[in-house]
Amino acid sequence: MEKYLKIIQDSFSGYFNYLIDEITNPGWTNYFYWLLGLSLLVFALEILIPWRKKQPVIRKGFWLDAFYILFNFFLFSLIGYNALSNVGVELFNDFLELFGINNLVAVEIQSFPVWAQLVIMFIIADFIQWNVHRMLHRVPWLWKFHQIHHSVKEMGFAAQFRFHFVETLVYKSIQYIPLAMIGFGIEQFFIVHMFTVFVGHLNHANLDWSYGPFGYVFNNPRMHIWHHAKKLPPEHKYGMNFGLSLSIWDYLFGTAYIPQSGKNIEIGFEGDENFPQDFSEQVIFPFKSKLEN
């Protein structure tokens, strides 16, 4: 028990010091400023070449989404997620040791060229996320959490970050073992992560990009707007276009759906007019609704 308490203590102080260092010491692997820079870049594109020209620059829900950026990527880790994940990893490793397993790595990709490591990691992580995303739509209690993301009524780059913190726990927990088994490195993970953040920005942005033939490989605004459609077609009653960065999974497994441009379709979900509109109420909504049911 003392070991785990020490991990929790070190996690809180370690992440706090890391965050201060991120803000005060910009660098090429600085997550804070990469996130800020990519966000400003895509926001500038939304202003210069908007797809929906009548949509306000500061769209409905913009400031709420801005706070979700701060909370989900920084405050959540500061108030507990970093400590929870570190303890979880240690508990898992201790569990493996009971069976004499000291290393989960099944394929050592560190010996591969850097570009191959990045591609392998990106494809595996994205396929796992595609499956988790489908699960968020099909499992009723998980959908309660995912509804927060679908409560967006006007699309913009920051809408990517409007999601319940429980989604982070689900995604990261399911991803951990497969990614641990390929022995990924932290530097490669940073590159892959920032690329996926950039693609996610573009998917949600008020931009008319479908990438031509590359739209069959990479997710894009014309495809993702249909994922947020309020009215779902009968053949896709649980949703469609689940890809986060790659669209190829949806084409391969029959969940792709782009009947037209989707420029002016209504987004959201049935009954969203009664959905909470502020951060605190949205965070407690899934737990509250579960108790009421």
C-alpha positions in Angstrom: 0.0 0.0 0.0 2.8 2.4 0.8 4.2 1.9 -2.7 0.9 3.0 -4.3 0.6 6.0 -2.0 4.1 7.1 -3.0 3.1 6.7 -6.7 0.0 8.9 -6.1 2.0 11.5 -4.3 4.7 11.6 -7.0 2.1 11.6 -9.8 0.4 14.8 -8.4 3.7 16.7 -7.8 5.2 15.3 -11.0 2.4 16.4 -13.3 2.1 19.8 -11.6 5.8 20.4 -12.2 5.5 19.0 -15.8 2.6 21.4 -16.6 4.5 24.4 -15.2 7.5 23.4 -17.3 5.4 23.0 -20.4 4.0 26.5 -20.1 7.3 28.3 -19.1 9.7 26.4 -21.3 8.5 26.1 -24.9 10.2 23.3 -27.0 9.8 21.1 -30.0 8.1 18.4 -28.0 6.0 20.8 -25.9 2.5 19.5 -25.9 0.9 22.7 -24.6 2.2 25.0 -27.4 1.7 22.4 -30.1 -1.9 22.1 -29.1 -2.2 25.9 -29.0 -0.5 26.4 -32.3 -2.6 23.7 -34.2 -5.8 25.1 -32.7 -5.0 28.7 -33.8 -4.0 27.5 -37.3 -7.3 25.6 -37.8 -9.3 28.4 -36.2 -7.7 30.9 -38.6 -8.6 28.6 -41.6 -12.2 28.6 -40.3 -12.2 32.4 -40.3 -10.6 32.7 -43.8 -12.4 29.9 -45.7 -15.5 28.8 -43.7 -17.7 26.1 -45.2 -20.9 27.5 -43.5 -20.4 31.2 -44.2 -23.4 32.2 -42.1 -22.1 30.4 -39.0 -20.7 32.9 -36.5 -16.9 32.8 -35.9 -17.6 32.5 -32.2 -20.2 29.8 -32.7 -22.7 28.4 -30.3 -20.8 26.4 -27.6 -17.4 27.8 -28.5 -16.4 28.9 -25.0 -17.8 25.7 -23.4 -15.6 23.7 -25.8 -12.6 25.9 -25.0 -13.0 25.0 -21.3 -13.3 21.3 -22.3 -9.9 21.7 -23.9 -8.4 23.0 -20.7 -10.1 20.4 -18.5 -9.7 17.2 -20.6 -6.1 17.8 -21.5 -4.7 19.5 -18.5 -6.9 19.8 -15.4 -8.2 16.2 -15.5 -4.7 14.9 -15.3 -3.8 17.4 -12.6 -6.7 16.5 -10.3 -6.3 12.8 -10.5 -6.1 11.0 -13.9 -2.3 11.0 -14.0 -2.2 9.4 -10.5 -5.0 7.0 -11.3 -3.3 5.8 -14.5 0.1 5.4 -12.9 -1.4 3.3 -10.1 -3.4 1.3 -12.6 -0.2 0.5 -14.6 1.6 -0.6 -11.4 -1.3 -2.8 -10.3 -1.4 -4.4 -13.7 2.3 -5.1 -13.7 2.1 -6.5 -10.2 -0.7 -8.8 -11.4 1.4 -10.0 -14.3 4.3 -10.8 -11.9 2.0 -13.3 -10.1 2.2 -15.3 -13.3 5.9 -14.7 -13.9 5.3 -12.2 -16.7 7.7 -9.2 -16.5 7.2 -7.8 -20.0 4.1 -7.6 -22.2 6.1 -6.7 -25.4 5.3 -9.3 -28.1 6.7 -7.4 -31.1 9.7 -5.2 -30.5 9.2 -2.3 -33.0 12.0 -0.2 -31.5 14.3 -1.9 -34.0 12.2 -0.8 -36.9 12.8 2.4 -38.9 11.2 5.4 -37.2 8.7 5.9 -40.0 7.6 2.2 -39.7 7.1 2.6 -35.9 5.0 5.7 -36.4 2.8 4.0 -39.1 2.3 0.8 -37.1 1.4 2.7 -33.9 -0.9 5.1 -35.7 -2.8 2.3 -37.5 -3.2 0.0 -34.4 -4.2 2.9 -32.2 -6.7 4.3 -34.7 -8.3 0.8 -35.3 -8.8 0.3 -31.6 -10.3 3.8 -31.2 -12.7 3.1 -34.1 -14.0 0.0 -32.3 -14.2 1.9 -29.0 -16.1 4.7 -30.7 -18.6 2.2 -32.1 -19.0 0.8 -28.6 -19.8 4.2 -27.2 -22.8 4.4 -29.6 -24.1 0.9 -29.1 -23.8 0.4 -25.3 -26.5 2.4 -23.6 -24.7 3.4 -20.5 -21.6 4.4 -22.5 -23.8 6.4 -24.9 -24.9 8.5 -21.9 -21.3 9.7 -21.6 -20.8 10.1 -25.4 -24.0 12.2 -25.7 -21.9 15.1 -24.3 -19.8 15.1 -27.5 -22.9 14.9 -29.6 -24.6 17.8 -27.8 -22.6 20.2 -30.1 -25.1 22.2 -32.3 -22.6 24.1 -34.5 -19.4 22.4 -35.6 -16.0 24.0 -35.2 -12.5 22.7 -34.5 -12.8 22.9 -30.7 -15.9 20.6 -30.7 -13.4 17.8 -30.9 -12.6 18.3 -27.2 -16.2 18.3 -25.9 -16.2 14.9 -24.3 -16.8 13.4 -20.8 -13.7 12.4 -18.9 -15.0 8.9 -18.6 -14.3 8.5 -22.3 -10.6 9.0 -21.6 -10.7 6.2 -19.1 -12.4 3.9 -21.6 -10.2 4.7 -24.6 -6.9 4.6 -22.7 -7.7 1.4 -20.7 -8.6 -0.5 -23.9 -5.6 0.8 -25.8 -3.1 0.1 -23.1 -2.4 -3.6 -23.6 -2.3 -3.7 -27.4 0.1 -0.7 -27.5 2.2 -2.1 -24.7 2.6 -5.3 -26.6 4.4 -3.5 -29.5 6.8 -1.6 -27.2 6.1 1.9 -28.4 8.3 4.8 -27.3 7.2 8.1 -25.8 8.7 10.2 -28.5 6.9 8.3 -31.2 3.7 8.4 -29.3 4.0 12.3 -29.1 4.3 12.6 -32.8 1.3 10.2 -33.5 -0.8 11.9 -30.9 -0.2 15.5 -32.2 -1.0 14.2 -35.8 -4.3 12.7 -34.6 -5.2 16.0 -32.7 -4.6 17.9 -36.0 -6.7 15.5 -38.0 -9.4 15.7 -35.3 -9.3 19.5 -35.5 -9.9 19.4 -39.3 -12.7 16.8 -39.0 -14.7 19.0 -36.7 -13.8 22.4 -38.3 -16.1 24.6 -40.3 -14.1 23.7 -43.4 -15.0 22.1 -46.7 -12.2 19.5 -47.1 -12.8 16.0 -48.3 -9.2 15.4 -49.4 -10.3 14.0 -52.8 -9.4 10.3 -53.1 -7.6 10.5 -49.7 -11.1 11.0 -48.2 -11.4 7.2 -48.4 -8.4 6.9 -46.1 -8.6 10.0 -43.8 -11.6 11.2 -42.0 -12.7 14.7 -43.1 -15.4 17.4 -42.4 -17.8 16.2 -45.1 -17.7 12.7 -43.6 -17.7 13.6 -40.0 -20.6 16.0 -40.2 -22.8 13.0 -40.9 -21.5 11.3 -37.8 -23.1 14.2 -35.9 -26.4 14.1 -37.8 -29.4 14.4 -35.6 -31.6 12.2 -37.8 -30.0 8.8 -38.4 -30.9 6.6 -41.4 -32.7 3.3 -40.7 -29.7 1.3 -41.9 -27.4 3.1 -39.4 -29.6 3.3 -36.2 -26.5 3.4 -34.0 -24.7 5.9 -36.1 -22.1 5.9 -38.9 -18.7 7.2 -39.8 -17.0 6.2 -36.6 -13.4 6.8 -37.8 -11.3 9.2 -35.7 -8.4 9.8 -38.0 -8.8 7.1 -40.6 -12.0 6.7 -42.7 -10.9 3.5 -44.2 -12.4 1.4 -41.4 -15.9 2.7 -42.1 -15.5 1.8 -45.8 -14.1 -1.6 -45.0 -16.8 -2.5 -42.4 -19.8 -0.9 -44.0 -20.4 2.0 -41.6 -19.5 4.8 -44.1 -22.4 7.1 -45.0 -22.1 10.4 -47.1 -25.4 10.8 -49.1 -24.7 14.4 -49.9 -22.4 17.3 -48.7 -24.1 17.6 -45.3 -23.3 21.3 -45.2 -26.5 22.4 -43.6 -27.9 19.3 -41.8 -29.0 19.6 -38.3 -26.6 18.0 -35.8 -27.1 16.6 -32.3 -29.4 13.8 -31.1 -33.1 13.3 -30.4 -34.1 15.1 -27.3 -31.0 17.3 -27.2 -33.2 20.4 -26.6 -33.4 19.3 -23.0 -29.7 18.4 -22.6 -27.7 20.4 -20.0 -25.8 23.4 -21.5 -23.1 24.0 -18.9 -20.0 22.0 -18.0 -20.8 21.0 -14.5 -24.3 19.7 -15.4 -23.0 17.8 -18.4 -20.3 16.1 -16.3 -22.9 14.8 -13.8 -25.6 14.1 -16.4 -24.6 10.5 -17.2 -24.4 9.5 -13.5 -27.6 11.3 -12.7 -29.6 9.9 -15.6 -28.4 6.4 -14.7 -29.7 6.8 -11.1 -33.0 8.1 -12.4 -33.4 5.1 -14.8 
